[in-house]
Amino acid sequence: MASPLCRCLLLLAGVLGVMANMTVEDPPSCPETCVCRSDQEPIVGRRAKSITCSGLGQVELSVISHISPTVEVLRMSNTSIRRVDFFALRRYPGLLLLDLNSNGINEITGTGKALPKLKILDLSGNNLHIIQPYTFRDFPELSTLNLSGNGLHTISPSCFLLPVLKVLDLRHNRLSILKAHFFADTPNLQEVYLAANSLSRVPSFVFEHNFHILDLSNNHIIRLEDSALEGINISGQLNLAQNALRRMPNTALKRLGHVQNLVLDANSFHVFEAGTLVGLAVTSLSISNQRYLHLIHREAFLNLIDLEELRIRGNPALTYIHPQSLINSPKLRILDLSSNALITLEQEMLQGIPELTHLHVTNNNFICHCSLSWLQNITQDEVLCSHINNGSSMALMQLPHASSRCAPYIIPLFPVSYYETLGNNATFHCRALGKPDVKVNWVSKTGQRLYNGKCAGRLCVTDNTLTVHYLHNDDSGTYKCVARNDDGEDSRSVELHVRDINVHLLPLSVTSTFVTLSWNMSSSISNSYTLRYEEVVKGSVKASSPSVPSPQSVTFSVGLKMHSYTIHGLKPGTTYSFSLCIQREEYTLVISTISVTTRRESFLLTLGIERSYFSAILISVVMGIILATCLAFCGLRCWRQRIKLQQQSAQLRKSDSGYSGRSILPSSSSHSDVGFVTYISLTDDTLLADQSMESNLMGFA
């Protein structure tokens, strides 16, 4: 008995056989799982033969071998096709569209030579995790390739050898890296969709020719290299929405030739400083749905001379836009600032956008103040505002018409209490509304009046913005902003709290001459730290004077986590004060201090780290004395022996002279006998003298 799959395939083959003998106008009959028709195809743009099959189970692509060679559109989905061989489709040279989505395909083989007219290839929703080199080649007419939803994580740069490809869809994959010259083999590419991947940055020289649409949204991009978009034009849209950009990639965007519509929605921008976007050739710009954006400074957008539409809407924390934030945008016609948290909007903003025709400001938190009355004449939206005192709402149209006098009101741009870490800067923006001109001043925690454009130590005021540079522990306190004009005065204070860095010095080892200190660096605020140490005398640090050297210090670089350092050359039994500091220009900030007393000198001797040489020296001296004594004694004895020898020699000479005298005296004996006796006597005396000298020499030896 044939299986349902076999019956389905036989029916399909029969239907396709009938289709081969039918004209284009007559739709064939199809089995239940397929739809065959000859009708208008929107994608193809004309009437075309098509067949659509779904749910055929696990089959091979070769089962369609009985389809009419004249078929132009083939759609197969929800079918378990594990492998696609383009060579198996060689019987259908007229195929224009091949849709194989959601079939579980994990392998592609063959080339496009078998499908010379194929224009659209849809392989979305399969399991193509890796695209090997030269996978898509020899498709002379392929203009659209859809590889979305495949879990792709690796794509070879040489896999797209498609000279006429215009649309490449790579959305909803797992791509994390784009390599240089990735699209070099697709010179006619117009639309690239890379949304919903895992890209963290856009390197240089990836996009090297013009596009109509470049979609990089919904990734994890935190950086665009300066040459990432070098010299290209985008005639449609560049979409960078839903990424992790914390700073505007101004340099990379400025190198764009021109972009029609730039979308930067839903990123991580906090503040738009001066020069955020400068000289960008853009027609439409959207910076909306920013969760953390709360302030737009003066001159944030400069020289956007082609800008016609600006959308900054849906930012729940955006409370203030400086009236001079838009400079030199002569073509701007549409400005959408709706659904923010704006407290006010100043009329001075209109001076930078003379061609403005549409201003949308609904759904904000406007404070009812006479400075808002100018909005009545420029917007058609229904705008509400809240009273300063009781918070009740009223329509903007109910405000009194513009008058020449208005008491000052300080816009609450800074909190009542503010916490910042030691060593960082604290900035507070003070803006006041009112007519005539309002004068704004800051007062320090000590009551000192701070003037705009000047500094008092580390306290500087610029454009009514107070900045406390390089916070010290003693900077904690209350700072007040005061606004005055002829009709009244308003003030607002902020309580500054300086948080210590959670760093603790610990002595790992303490000896007589060196100390090893360790510390934790859980939140690094610098990559260079200074370790200072001073000798403590009688419970106080030794004072600096011309006769006392300045505190010694060691400067070194460290990374994160746990660190240690060893200080050598210390005095035994001495107390030292060690301080770990960070340097901010000429200011030294102490972040942790500890006192350590070194061990006594005997500590190293006990451990065997050092040796005492006193005993060796003493023994050497004693032995030297003994040796000198022995040498002196031997010298004295030698001298005495020499004296004795000299004396004996003298006696011998005297005795020789006596014998000689006796030998010439007359005698009763004959001459020969006397001479013989004298000779014998001399010989005996000489022998005795020689023996005595020999004995003396032996004694000396």
C-alpha positions as CSV (number, residue, x, y, z in Angstrom):
1,M,0.0,0.0,0.0
2,A,1.5,3.3,-1.1
3,S,2.2,5.9,1.6
4,P,0.4,9.3,1.6
5,L,3.7,11.0,0.6
6,C,4.1,8.7,-2.5
7,R,0.5,9.3,-3.5
8,C,1.1,13.1,-3.1
9,L,4.2,13.0,-5.3
10,L,2.4,10.9,-8.0
11,L,-0.5,13.4,-8.0
12,L,2.0,16.2,-8.2
13,A,3.9,14.6,-11.1
14,G,0.5,14.0,-12.9
15,V,-0.5,17.6,-12.4
16,L,2.8,18.9,-13.6
17,G,2.5,16.7,-16.7
18,V,-0.8,18.2,-17.5
19,M,0.7,21.7,-16.9
20,A,3.2,21.0,-19.7
21,N,0.4,20.8,-22.3
22,M,-1.5,23.8,-21.0
23,T,-1.3,27.4,-22.0
24,V,-0.3,30.1,-19.6
25,E,-3.9,31.3,-19.4
26,D,-5.4,28.0,-18.2
27,P,-4.6,27.2,-14.5
28,P,-3.9,23.5,-13.9
29,S,-5.6,21.4,-11.3
30,C,-3.4,20.7,-8.3
31,P,-3.3,18.2,-5.5
32,E,-4.4,19.3,-2.1
33,T,-1.0,20.3,-0.8
34,C,-0.1,22.4,-3.8
35,V,-1.5,25.4,-5.6
36,C,-0.9,25.8,-9.3
37,R,-1.9,28.9,-11.1
38,S,-1.2,31.1,-14.1
39,D,-1.8,34.6,-12.7
40,Q,-0.3,38.0,-12.1
41,E,2.8,37.7,-10.0
42,P,3.5,41.0,-8.2
43,I,7.2,40.1,-7.7
44,V,7.7,39.2,-11.3
45,G,5.6,42.0,-12.5
46,R,3.5,40.0,-15.0
47,R,1.5,36.8,-15.5
48,A,3.6,33.8,-14.8
49,K,3.2,30.0,-14.2
50,S,3.6,29.2,-10.5
51,I,3.4,26.3,-8.2
52,T,3.2,26.5,-4.5
53,C,3.6,23.4,-2.3
54,S,3.7,23.1,1.5
55,G,3.9,20.4,4.1
56,L,5.2,17.6,1.9
57,G,7.2,16.0,4.7
58,Q,10.8,14.9,4.3
59,V,11.7,14.9,0.6
60,E,14.6,15.7,-1.7
61,L,14.5,18.5,-4.2
62,S,14.8,15.9,-7.0
63,V,11.1,15.0,-6.5
64,I,10.1,18.0,-8.6
65,S,11.7,16.5,-11.7
66,H,8.2,16.1,-13.3
67,I,7.3,19.8,-13.0
68,S,6.9,21.4,-16.4
69,P,10.1,23.1,-17.7
70,T,8.1,26.2,-18.4
71,V,7.3,26.9,-14.7
72,E,8.6,30.4,-13.7
73,V,7.7,30.6,-10.0
74,L,8.3,27.7,-7.5
75,R,7.5,28.0,-3.9
76,M,8.1,25.2,-1.4
77,S,7.8,25.8,2.4
78,N,7.4,23.7,5.6
79,T,9.0,20.8,3.8
80,S,12.0,18.9,5.2
81,I,14.6,19.5,2.5
82,R,18.0,19.1,4.0
83,R,20.1,19.8,1.0
84,V,19.7,22.1,-2.1
85,D,21.6,21.3,-5.3
86,F,21.1,23.9,-7.9
87,F,22.2,21.4,-10.5
88,A,19.0,19.4,-9.8
89,L,17.0,22.4,-11.1
90,R,18.7,22.4,-14.5
91,R,15.4,21.3,-16.2
92,Y,13.8,24.7,-15.4
93,P,16.0,27.3,-17.2
94,G,13.0,29.7,-17.2
95,L,12.7,29.9,-13.4
96,L,12.5,33.5,-12.2
97,L,11.6,33.0,-8.5
98,L,12.7,30.2,-6.2
99,D,11.2,30.4,-2.7
100,L,12.5,27.7,-0.3
101,N,11.8,29.3,3.0
102,S,11.3,27.3,6.3
103,N,12.5,23.9,5.0
104,G,15.3,23.1,7.4
105,I,18.0,23.4,4.6
106,N,21.5,23.2,6.0
107,E,23.6,22.6,2.8
108,I,23.8,24.3,-0.6
109,T,25.7,22.9,-3.5
110,G,26.0,23.6,-7.2
111,T,26.2,26.9,-9.1
112,G,23.8,29.2,-10.8
113,K,24.6,28.1,-14.4
114,A,21.5,25.9,-14.4
115,L,19.3,28.9,-13.6
116,P,20.4,31.6,-16.0
117,K,17.1,33.6,-15.6
118,L,16.7,33.4,-11.8
119,K,16.1,36.8,-10.3
120,I,14.8,36.1,-6.7
121,L,16.1,33.4,-4.4
122,D,14.5,33.1,-0.9
123,L,16.3,30.8,1.5
124,S,15.0,32.4,4.7
125,G,14.1,30.5,7.9
126,N,16.4,27.6,7.3
127,N,19.5,26.3,9.1
128,L,22.3,27.7,7.0
129,H,24.7,28.6,9.9
130,I,27.8,28.9,7.6
131,I,28.1,30.2,4.1
132,Q,31.2,28.7,2.4
133,P,33.2,30.5,-0.2
134,Y,31.8,30.7,-3.7
135,T,28.4,29.3,-2.6
136,F,26.5,31.9,-4.7
137,R,28.2,32.2,-8.0
138,D,27.3,32.2,-11.7
139,F,23.8,33.7,-11.2
140,P,23.9,36.2,-14.1
141,E,20.4,37.7,-13.3
142,L,20.0,37.2,-9.5
143,S,19.0,40.6,-8.1
144,T,17.4,39.6,-4.7
145,L,18.9,37.1,-2.1
146,N,17.1,36.5,1.2
147,L,19.1,34.7,3.9
148,S,17.3,36.0,6.9
149,G,16.4,33.9,10.0
150,N,19.1,31.2,9.4
151,G,21.2,31.6,12.5
152,L,24.2,32.6,10.3
153,H,27.3,33.3,12.3
154,T,30.0,32.9,9.6
155,I,29.9,34.3,6.0
156,S,32.9,34.1,3.7
157,P,33.5,37.5,2.0
158,S,33.9,35.6,-1.3
159,C,30.6,33.8,-1.2
160,F,28.7,36.5,-3.0
161,L,30.0,36.6,-6.6
162,L,26.8,38.2,-7.9
163,P,27.4,41.1,-10.3
164,V,23.8,42.3,-10.6
165,L,22.6,41.6,-7.0
166,K,20.6,44.6,-5.7
167,V,19.0,43.4,-2.5
168,L,20.7,41.3,0.2
169,D,18.6,40.4,3.3
170,L,20.7,39.1,6.3
171,R,18.3,40.0,9.1
172,H,17.7,38.0,12.2
173,N,21.0,36.1,12.2
174,R,24.0,35.9,14.6
175,L,26.6,37.8,12.7
176,S,29.0,39.5,15.0
177,I,31.8,40.6,12.7
178,L,31.9,42.4,9.4
179,K,35.2,42.2,7.6
180,A,36.7,44.8,5.2
181,H,35.6,44.6,1.6
182,F,32.8,42.3,2.6
183,F,30.6,43.4,-0.4
184,A,33.4,44.0,-2.9
185,D,32.0,41.4,-5.3
186,T,28.5,42.9,-5.4
187,P,29.1,46.2,-7.2
188,N,25.4,46.9,-7.9
189,L,24.1,46.3,-4.4
190,Q,21.5,48.8,-3.4
191,E,19.8,47.5,-0.3
192,V,21.5,45.7,2.6
193,Y,19.5,44.6,5.6
194,L,21.6,43.6,8.7
195,A,19.1,44.2,11.4
196,A,18.7,42.0,14.4
197,N,22.3,40.5,14.4
198,S,25.0,40.7,17.0
199,L,27.2,43.4,15.5
200,S,29.1,45.5,18.1
201,R,31.0,47.8,15.7
202,V,31.2,48.8,12.1
203,P,34.9,48.6,10.9
204,S,36.4,50.6,8.1
205,F,36.1,49.8,4.4
206,V,33.1,47.4,4.7
207,F,30.7,49.6,2.7
208,E,32.5,51.0,-0.3
209,H,29.9,52.1,-2.8
210,N,26.5,53.9,-2.7
211,F,23.4,52.4,-1.3
212,H,19.7,53.1,-1.3
213,I,19.0,51.4,2.1
214,L,21.5,50.4,4.8
215,D,19.8,48.8,7.8
216,L,22.0,48.2,10.8
217,S,19.3,48.5,13.4
218,N,18.7,46.3,16.4
219,N,22.3,45.3,17.0
220,H,24.8,46.0,19.7
221,I,26.8,48.6,17.9
222,I,28.7,50.9,20.3
223,R,31.2,52.3,17.7
224,L,31.5,53.3,14.1
225,E,35.0,53.5,12.9
226,D,35.9,56.9,11.4
227,S,36.2,55.4,7.9
228,A,33.2,53.1,8.2
229,L,31.1,55.1,5.8
230,E,33.8,56.9,4.0
231,G,32.6,58.8,0.9
232,I,29.4,56.8,0.2
233,N,26.0,58.3,-0.5
234,I,22.7,56.8,0.8
235,S,19.8,57.9,-1.3
236,G,17.2,56.3,1.0
237,Q,17.7,55.4,4.7
238,L,20.6,54.7,7.0
239,N,19.1,53.0,10.0
240,L,21.2,52.9,13.2
241,A,18.2,52.6,15.6
242,Q,18.1,50.3,18.6
243,N,21.8,50.0,19.2
244,A,24.2,50.9,22.1
245,L,25.6,54.2,20.9
246,R,26.5,56.4,23.8
247,R,28.2,59.1,21.8
248,M,27.2,60.4,18.5
249,P,29.6,59.0,15.8
250,N,30.0,62.5,14.3
251,T,33.3,61.8,12.5
252,A,32.0,58.7,10.8
253,L,28.7,60.4,9.8
254,K,30.4,63.5,8.6
255,R,32.4,61.5,6.1
256,L,29.2,60.3,4.4
257,G,28.7,61.9,1.0
258,H,24.9,62.4,1.6
259,V,22.2,60.6,3.4
260,Q,18.5,61.2,2.8
261,N,17.1,59.8,6.0
262,L,19.2,59.1,9.1
263,V,17.5,57.2,12.0
264,L,19.3,57.1,15.4
265,D,16.3,56.1,17.5
266,A,16.5,54.1,20.7
267,N,20.2,54.4,21.5
268,S,22.0,55.2,24.8
269,F,22.6,58.9,24.4
270,H,22.5,60.9,27.6
271,V,23.5,64.5,26.7
272,F,24.0,66.2,23.4
273,E,27.0,68.4,24.0
274,A,28.2,71.2,21.7
275,G,29.3,69.9,18.4
276,T,27.3,66.6,18.6
277,L,26.5,66.8,14.9
278,V,28.4,69.1,12.7
279,G,28.3,69.5,8.9
280,L,26.3,66.4,8.2
281,A,24.7,66.3,4.7
282,V,21.3,64.9,5.8
283,T,17.8,65.7,4.7
284,S,15.7,64.0,7.4
285,L,17.0,63.2,10.9
286,S,15.3,61.2,13.7
287,I,16.7,61.0,17.3
288,S,13.7,59.7,19.1
289,N,12.8,57.2,21.8
290,Q,16.1,57.8,23.7
291,R,15.6,56.5,27.2
292,Y,18.4,58.5,28.9
293,L,18.6,61.7,26.8
294,H,17.8,64.6,29.2
295,L,19.6,67.7,27.9
296,I,20.5,69.3,24.5
297,H,23.2,71.9,24.9
298,R,24.0,75.1,22.9
299,E,25.3,74.5,19.4
300,A,24.6,70.7,19.5
301,F,23.6,70.7,15.8
302,L,25.8,72.9,13.6
303,N,25.7,73.6,9.9
304,L,23.1,71.0,8.9
305,I,22.4,73.0,5.8
306,D,20.4,70.3,4.0
307,L,18.2,69.4,7.0
308,E,14.5,69.7,6.2
309,E,12.9,67.5,9.0
310,L,14.1,66.9,12.5
311,R,12.3,64.5,14.9
312,I,13.3,64.5,18.6
313,R,10.2,62.9,20.1
314,G,9.3,60.2,22.6
315,N,12.3,60.9,25.0
316,P,10.9,60.6,28.5
317,A,13.8,62.3,30.3
318,L,14.4,65.2,27.9
319,T,13.5,68.3,30.0
320,Y,15.3,71.1,28.2
321,I,16.6,72.1,24.7
322,H,18.8,75.1,24.6
323,P,17.3,77.8,22.3
324,Q,20.6,78.0,20.4
325,S,21.0,74.2,19.9
326,L,20.2,74.5,16.2
327,I,22.7,76.7,14.3
328,N,22.6,77.3,10.6
329,S,19.8,75.0,9.4
330,P,18.2,77.3,6.8
331,K,16.0,74.6,5.2
332,L,14.5,73.1,8.3
333,R,10.7,73.1,7.8
334,I,9.4,70.4,10.2
335,L,10.4,70.2,13.9
336,D,8.8,67.5,16.0
337,L,9.4,67.8,19.7
338,S,6.3,66.0,20.9
339,S,6.0,63.4,23.7
340,N,9.1,64.6,25.6
341,A,9.3,66.0,29.2
342,L,10.1,69.6,28.1
343,I,9.4,72.1,30.8
344,T,9.7,75.1,28.5
345,L,10.6,76.2,25.0
346,E,12.2,79.6,24.4
347,Q,11.3,81.8,21.5
348,E,15.0,82.4,20.7
349,M,15.0,79.0,19.0
350,L,13.2,80.4,16.0
351,Q,16.1,82.6,15.2
352,G,18.1,79.6,14.0
353,I,15.3,78.1,11.9
354,P,13.8,80.8,9.8
355,E,11.9,78.5,7.4
356,L,10.1,76.6,10.1
357,T,6.5,75.8,9.1
358,H,5.5,72.9,11.3
359,L,6.3,72.8,15.1
360,H,4.8,69.9,17.1
361,V,5.1,70.2,20.9
362,T,2.2,68.1,22.3
363,N,2.5,65.8,25.3
364,N,5.2,67.7,27.2
365,N,5.4,68.9,30.8
366,F,5.3,72.6,30.1
367,I,5.2,75.0,33.1
368,C,2.6,77.8,32.7
369,H,4.8,80.9,32.4
370,C,4.5,84.1,30.4
371,S,7.6,83.1,28.4
372,L,5.5,80.4,26.7
373,S,2.9,82.7,25.2
374,W,4.8,82.9,21.9
375,L,3.8,79.3,21.1
376,Q,0.2,80.4,20.7
377,N,0.9,81.8,17.3
378,I,3.1,79.2,15.8
379,T,1.6,75.8,16.6
380,Q,-1.8,74.4,15.8
381,D,-1.5,71.6,18.4
382,E,-3.5,71.5,21.6
383,V,-0.8,72.2,24.2
384,L,-1.4,72.0,27.9
385,C,0.7,73.4,30.7
386,S,0.9,73.1,34.5
387,H,0.7,75.9,37.1
388,I,3.9,76.4,39.0
389,N,2.3,76.4,42.5
390,N,-0.6,74.0,42.4
391,G,0.2,71.8,39.4
392,S,-3.2,72.2,37.8
393,S,-3.4,72.0,34.0
394,M,-4.6,74.6,31.6
395,A,-4.6,75.1,27.8
396,L,-1.7,77.1,26.4
397,M,-4.2,79.3,24.6
398,Q,-5.5,80.5,28.0
399,L,-2.2,82.1,28.9
400,P,-2.1,85.9,28.9
401,H,-0.8,87.4,25.7
402,A,2.9,88.3,25.7
403,S,3.8,91.2,27.9
404,S,7.0,93.1,28.4
405,R,7.4,92.1,32.1
406,C,7.6,88.7,33.8
407,A,9.1,87.6,37.1
408,P,12.0,85.1,36.8
409,Y,11.5,81.4,37.1
410,I,14.5,79.0,37.3
411,I,13.9,75.9,35.2
412,P,14.5,72.8,37.4
413,L,17.3,71.3,35.3
414,F,19.3,70.0,38.3
415,P,18.2,67.9,41.2
416,V,17.8,68.9,44.8
417,S,20.4,66.4,45.9
418,Y,23.2,65.1,43.7
419,Y,25.8,62.4,44.4
420,E,29.1,62.2,42.6
421,T,32.3,60.2,43.1
422,L,35.6,61.6,44.3
423,G,37.8,62.9,41.5
424,N,35.0,63.4,39.0
425,N,33.4,66.7,37.9
426,A,29.9,67.9,38.9
427,T,28.0,70.1,36.5
428,F,24.7,72.0,37.2
429,H,22.9,73.9,34.5
430,C,20.9,76.9,35.7
431,R,18.5,78.5,33.2
432,A,15.9,81.2,34.1
433,L,12.8,82.5,32.3
434,G,11.6,86.0,32.7
435,K,11.3,89.5,31.2
436,P,13.1,91.8,31.0
437,D,16.6,90.1,30.9
438,V,17.3,88.0,34.0
439,K,20.6,88.0,35.7
440,V,21.8,84.6,37.0
441,N,24.5,84.0,39.6
442,W,25.8,81.0,41.6
443,V,26.7,81.0,45.2
444,S,29.2,78.5,46.6
445,K,28.7,76.5,49.8
446,T,30.8,79.1,51.7
447,G,28.6,82.0,50.5
448,Q,31.1,83.2,47.8
449,R,29.4,84.7,44.8
450,L,30.5,83.2,41.5
451,Y,30.4,85.2,38.3
452,N,29.6,84.0,34.9
453,G,32.7,83.3,32.7
454,K,35.1,83.2,35.7
455,C,36.6,80.6,38.0
456,A,37.3,80.6,41.7
457,G,39.7,77.7,42.2
458,R,38.0,74.6,41.0
459,L,34.6,76.3,40.8
460,C,33.9,77.6,37.3
461,V,30.7,79.2,35.8
462,T,30.2,79.2,32.0
463,D,26.9,80.2,30.4
464,N,25.3,80.0,33.9
465,T,26.5,76.4,34.3
466,L,28.4,75.6,37.4
467,T,31.2,73.0,37.2
468,V,33.1,71.7,40.3
469,H,36.2,70.2,38.9
470,Y,37.9,67.2,40.4
471,L,35.7,66.7,43.4
472,H,37.4,66.7,46.9
473,N,35.8,65.4,50.0
474,D,35.4,68.9,51.3
475,D,33.4,70.0,48.3
476,S,30.2,68.5,49.8
477,G,27.7,71.2,50.6
478,T,24.9,73.4,49.3
479,Y,25.2,75.4,46.1
480,K,22.6,77.9,45.1
481,C,21.5,79.5,41.8
482,V,19.9,82.9,42.1
483,A,17.9,84.7,39.3
484,R,16.9,88.3,39.5
485,N,15.2,91.0,37.4
486,D,13.2,94.1,38.1
487,D,10.0,92.1,38.8
488,G,11.4,89.6,41.3
489,E,13.8,86.9,42.3
490,D,13.9,83.1,42.2
491,S,16.5,80.7,43.6
492,R,17.1,76.9,43.5
493,S,19.7,74.9,45.5
494,V,21.4,71.6,45.1
495,E,23.0,69.6,47.9
496,L,26.2,68.0,46.6
497,H,27.4,64.8,48.2
498,V,30.9,63.5,47.3
499,R,31.2,59.7,47.5
500,D,34.5,58.1,48.6
501,I,36.0,55.5,46.3
502,N,35.7,52.1,47.9
503,V,39.5,51.5,48.1
504,H,41.3,50.2,51.2
505,L,45.1,49.9,51.7
506,L,46.2,46.7,53.4
507,P,49.7,45.8,54.5
508,L,50.6,42.4,53.1
509,S,54.1,42.2,54.6
510,V,56.0,44.4,57.0
511,T,59.7,44.0,57.6
512,S,62.5,46.3,58.9
513,T,63.4,47.9,55.6
514,F,60.5,47.3,53.2
515,V,56.7,47.2,53.2
516,T,54.3,45.5,50.7
517,L,50.9,47.2,50.4
518,S,47.8,45.9,48.6
519,W,44.5,47.5,47.7
520,N,41.3,46.8,45.8
521,M,40.2,48.7,42.8
522,S,36.6,47.7,42.3
523,S,35.7,50.9,40.4
524,S,38.7,52.3,38.6
525,I,38.6,56.0,37.9
526,S,42.2,56.3,36.6
527,N,44.9,54.2,35.1
528,S,47.7,56.0,36.9
529,Y,48.0,56.3,40.7
530,T,50.5,57.8,43.0
531,L,51.6,56.2,46.2
532,R,53.0,58.7,48.7
533,Y,54.6,57.9,52.1
534,E,55.9,60.1,54.9
535,E,57.7,59.4,58.1
536,V,55.6,60.0,61.2
537,V,57.4,61.7,64.1
538,K,55.7,61.6,67.6
539,G,52.3,60.9,66.3
540,S,52.3,63.6,63.5
541,V,53.6,63.6,60.0
542,K,57.1,65.2,59.7
543,A,56.7,68.8,58.5
544,S,58.2,69.9,55.3
545,S,61.0,72.4,55.8
546,P,64.3,73.3,54.0
547,S,66.1,70.9,56.3
548,V,63.5,68.1,56.1
549,P,63.0,66.5,52.7
550,S,59.6,66.6,51.1
551,P,57.3,63.5,51.3
552,Q,58.6,60.7,49.1
553,S,56.3,59.3,46.5
554,V,56.1,56.5,43.8
555,T,54.1,56.9,40.6
556,F,53.0,53.8,38.9
557,S,50.3,52.5,36.5
558,V,47.9,49.8,37.4
559,G,44.9,48.0,35.8
560,L,41.7,46.7,37.4
561,K,40.9,44.4,40.3
562,M,43.6,43.6,42.9
563,H,47.1,45.3,43.1
564,S,50.1,45.6,45.3
565,Y,53.3,47.5,45.6
566,T,56.6,47.1,47.6
567,I,58.4,50.2,49.0
568,H,62.1,49.6,49.8
569,G,64.6,51.7,51.7
570,L,62.6,52.3,54.9
571,K,64.1,52.7,58.4
572,P,63.7,50.0,61.0
573,G,61.3,50.6,63.9
574,T,59.8,53.7,62.2
575,T,56.1,54.7,61.6
576,Y,55.2,55.7,58.0
577,S,52.0,57.2,56.6
578,F,51.1,55.7,53.2
579,S,48.5,57.4,50.9
580,L,47.1,56.2,47.6
581,C,46.3,59.2,45.4
582,I,45.2,60.1,41.9
583,Q,46.5,63.1,40.1
584,R,44.2,65.6,38.3
585,E,46.3,68.3,36.7
586,E,47.9,70.2,39.7
587,Y,45.5,68.6,42.2
588,T,46.3,65.5,44.2
589,L,43.3,63.5,45.6
590,V,43.9,61.1,48.4
591,I,41.6,58.1,48.1
592,S,43.0,55.9,50.9
593,T,45.5,56.2,53.8
594,I,47.2,53.8,56.2
595,S,49.9,54.0,58.9
596,V,52.5,51.2,59.2
597,T,55.4,50.8,61.6
598,T,58.3,48.9,60.3
599,R,59.9,46.1,62.4
600,R,63.0,46.5,64.5
601,E,66.4,45.7,62.9
602,S,66.7,42.3,64.7
603,F,63.6,41.1,62.8
604,L,65.4,40.3,59.6
605,L,68.3,38.7,61.5
606,T,65.8,36.4,63.3
607,L,64.3,35.3,60.1
608,G,67.7,34.8,58.5
609,I,66.9,37.4,55.8
610,E,70.1,39.3,56.9
611,R,73.3,38.2,58.7
612,S,75.4,39.8,61.4
613,Y,79.1,40.1,60.6
614,F,80.3,41.4,64.0
615,S,81.5,37.9,65.2
616,A,83.4,37.4,61.9
617,I,85.0,40.7,62.2
618,L,86.0,40.1,65.9
619,I,87.5,36.7,65.1
620,S,89.4,38.2,62.2
621,V,90.8,41.0,64.5
622,V,91.8,38.5,67.2
623,M,93.5,36.2,64.6
624,G,95.2,39.2,63.2
625,I,96.6,40.1,66.6
626,I,97.8,36.6,67.2
627,L,99.4,36.4,63.8
628,A,101.1,39.8,64.4
629,T,102.3,38.6,67.8
630,C,103.7,35.4,66.4
631,L,105.5,37.3,63.7
632,A,106.9,39.8,66.2
633,F,108.1,37.0,68.5
634,C,109.7,35.2,65.6
635,G,111.4,38.4,64.4
636,L,112.7,39.2,67.8
637,R,114.1,35.7,68.2
638,C,115.7,35.9,64.8
639,W,117.2,39.2,65.7
640,R,118.7,37.8,69.0
641,Q,120.1,34.8,67.2
642,R,121.7,37.1,64.7
643,I,123.3,39.1,67.5
644,K,124.5,36.0,69.2
645,L,126.0,34.8,65.9
646,Q,127.7,38.1,65.4
647,Q,129.2,37.8,68.9
648,Q,130.4,34.2,68.3
649,S,132.0,35.3,65.1
650,A,133.8,38.1,66.9
651,Q,135.1,35.6,69.5
652,L,136.2,33.3,66.8
653,R,138.2,36.0,65.1
654,K,139.9,36.8,68.4
655,S,140.7,33.1,69.1
656,D,142.2,32.8,65.5
657,S,144.4,35.8,66.2
658,G,145.7,34.1,69.5
659,Y,146.6,30.9,67.8
660,S,148.5,32.6,65.1
661,G,150.6,34.4,67.7
662,R,151.6,31.2,69.5
663,S,152.7,29.5,66.3
664,I,155.5,32.0,65.7
665,L,156.9,31.8,69.3
666,P,160.2,29.9,69.7
667,S,160.0,26.4,71.1
668,S,162.2,23.6,72.1
669,S,160.5,21.3,69.6
670,S,161.4,21.2,66.0
671,H,159.7,23.4,63.4
672,S,157.8,20.6,61.7
673,D,156.3,19.3,64.9
674,V,155.0,22.7,66.0
675,G,153.5,23.4,62.6
676,F,151.6,20.1,62.7
677,V,150.2,20.7,66.1
678,T,149.1,24.2,65.2
679,Y,147.4,22.9,62.0
680,I,145.4,20.4,64.0
681,S,144.4,22.9,66.6
682,L,143.1,25.3,64.0
683,T,141.2,22.6,62.3
684,D,139.5,21.6,65.5
685,D,138.5,25.1,66.4
686,T,137.1,25.7,63.0
687,L,135.0,22.6,63.2
688,L,133.7,23.6,66.5
689,A,132.7,27.0,65.2
690,D,131.0,25.5,62.2
691,Q,129.1,23.0,64.4
692,S,128.0,25.8,66.7
693,M,126.7,27.9,63.8
694,E,124.9,25.0,62.3
695,S,123.2,24.2,65.6
696,N,122.2,27.9,65.9
697,L,120.7,27.9,62.4
698,M,118.8,24.7,63.1
699,G,117.4,26.3,66.2
700,F,116.2,29.3,64.2
701,A,114.6,27.1,61.7
